[in-house]
Amino acid sequence: DRRGLLAKYGLYRPVPATDPQHVQLQAGQTSSVAIKTTVILFKGLQTVSEVERLRANSALETMASQINAEKNFKATVVNWETKVQDMIRSANGPIILVGFSKGVESILTTALSVPSTKINLALFIDGYYTVTLNSLNNSTMPPNIQKAIDWYNPNAFGYNGSKPKSSGRISHKETLIAHADMPNYLINQIVGLVLQVGGEGTE
């Protein structure tokens, strides 16, 4: 279950008994419209090798499937160029954006296009080759992104070789995995973070 997965990675935070939402649920005061966490996962470019494309897309689909298995979560995998502003504006709960490779740019442009909407969490996966990502930091990231985590490979083609420093709203995590390779531990870590942040807004 979701609590078991969060506990596995040390992310589970029990809701205090004094939490207003917790008390309301105990008293049976539930809303007629369930609050759901909206999760959008952006694919990378479709011009990479067929093997890389299928591998990366499969990992994103796996993430979405695991997230959708949980109550009050709606995860959708889209191409990097897909316009998702309507999906975001219609959300009634936390909003989480996940982007692989070119999909990292999609997160940034999407956030900028809905400046008045809070993006609770942005997860950047292997977006090394974008000029934007090489200079992405707390001051240059769209202000409506509340928290971001960036997995990057400093040895990958197109990266400028620098090691970005985590600060403020953004954390950088170095990884030496090959482009489009998302091992199970990384998939589980990302799903765990999504469930943690999303669950905090829907419990």
Salt bridges, closest charged atoms under 4 A:
GLU50 OE2 - ARG53 NH2 2.56
ASP86 OD1 - ARG89 NH1 3.73
GLU105 OE1 - LYS102 NZ 3.10
ASP126 OD2 - HIS179 ND1 2.70
ASP150 OD2 - HIS172 ND1 2.55
GLU174 OE1 - LYS163 NZ 3.45
ASP181 OD1 - ARG55 NE 2.61
GLU200 OE2 - ARG13 NE 3.85
GLU203 OE2 - ARG2 NH2 2.81
